[in-house]
């Protein structure tokens, strides 16, 4: 799942860990794969920073907060712009 950009796995002390916030009731947040696919060229830690940091394009909310509310399109757009200057 990690290699297919469906779930975020982070390397910590030479082990892969999977942050709990990407799971709801034991299942991966259903829209996470769309965002991770856009960010596939970025490292896992950069992907995590994107998901957990407030974004002006999202009215200051974190992408994760928006995804949890089902607001997918603005997060995908923000992911496409991530790392570029506004």
C-alpha positions as CSV (number, residue, x, y, z in Angstrom):
1,X,0.0,0.0,0.0
2,X,2.8,2.4,0.8
3,X,4.5,1.9,-2.5
4,X,1.3,2.5,-4.4
5,X,0.8,5.8,-2.5
6,X,-2.2,4.6,-0.6
7,X,-0.8,5.1,2.8
8,X,2.0,7.1,4.3
9,X,4.9,5.2,5.9
10,X,7.8,7.0,7.6
11,X,11.2,5.7,8.2
12,X,12.1,6.1,11.9
13,X,15.2,4.4,13.3
14,X,15.4,2.1,10.3
15,X,11.8,1.0,10.7
16,X,8.6,2.0,8.9
17,X,5.9,3.5,11.0
18,X,2.5,4.4,9.9
19,X,1.0,7.6,11.5
20,X,-2.4,6.8,13.2
21,X,-4.0,10.0,11.9
22,X,-4.3,8.5,8.4
23,X,-6.6,5.7,9.7
24,X,-10.3,5.9,10.6
25,X,-11.9,2.8,12.2
26,X,-8.9,0.7,11.1
27,X,-9.1,1.8,7.5
28,X,-6.9,4.2,5.6
29,X,-8.6,7.6,5.0
30,X,-10.2,6.9,1.6
31,X,-9.0,10.0,-0.2
32,X,-5.4,10.0,1.1
33,X,-4.2,8.1,-2.0
34,X,-5.2,10.9,-4.3
35,X,-3.1,13.4,-2.4
36,X,-0.1,11.1,-1.9
37,X,-0.1,10.4,-5.7
38,X,0.2,14.1,-6.4
39,X,3.1,14.3,-3.9
40,X,4.8,11.1,-5.0
41,X,8.0,12.9,-6.0
42,X,8.4,14.2,-2.4
43,X,9.7,12.2,0.4
44,X,7.4,10.8,3.1
45,X,8.4,13.4,5.7
46,X,7.7,16.2,3.3
47,X,4.3,14.6,2.5
48,X,3.6,14.5,6.3
49,X,4.5,18.1,6.7
50,X,2.1,19.0,3.9
51,X,-0.7,17.1,5.4
52,X,-0.2,18.5,9.0
53,X,0.6,22.1,8.3
54,X,-2.0,24.9,7.9
55,X,-2.2,26.1,4.3
56,X,-3.3,29.6,3.1
57,X,-4.9,27.9,0.1
58,X,-7.1,26.0,2.6
59,X,-8.0,29.1,4.7
60,X,-5.4,28.1,7.2
61,X,-6.7,24.6,7.8
62,X,-4.4,21.6,7.4
63,X,-4.9,19.4,4.4
64,X,-5.7,16.5,6.8
65,X,-8.5,18.5,8.4
66,X,-10.0,19.2,5.0
67,X,-9.7,15.6,3.9
68,X,-11.4,14.5,7.1
69,X,-14.3,16.7,6.1
70,X,-14.5,15.3,2.6
71,X,-13.1,18.4,0.9
72,X,-10.8,16.6,-1.6
73,X,-10.5,19.0,-4.6
74,X,-9.0,22.0,-2.7
75,X,-6.4,19.7,-1.0
76,X,-5.4,18.1,-4.3
77,X,-5.0,21.6,-5.8
78,X,-2.9,22.7,-2.8
79,X,-0.8,19.5,-3.2
80,X,-0.1,20.4,-6.9
81,X,1.1,23.8,-5.8
82,X,3.1,22.6,-2.8
83,X,6.6,23.8,-2.8
84,X,6.0,26.5,-5.4
85,X,5.9,30.2,-4.6
86,X,2.5,31.9,-4.6
